[in-house]
């Protein structure tokens, strides 16, 4: 049985930004969650800055992309992919079952 293809850093970075934005939109509908909304907004801003500076949103085959530059550094690339996957997973959990204290701890 073949292993499923691993998402690129580019795909995971875009997914992380989108998922955090969706979480922020959901949180924004509840006035009591303003501190968490600010923390999510800050996390999105930091992630966008990081992805822009390091080339994480560049197409995987572009020499400017983080995917391309880490093509031979399997362990580092795997660590980056794993961290982005965890971020997407946590944001998705927050969308489905908001636990304010846990989300605030993760984002700060």
Secondary structure, 3 states (H helix, E strand, C coil): CCCCCCCCHHHHHHHHHHHHHHHHHHHHCCHHHHHHHHHHHHHHHHHHHHHHHHCCCCCCCCCCCHHHHCCCCHHHHHHHHHHHHHHHHHHHHHHHCCCHHHHHHHHC
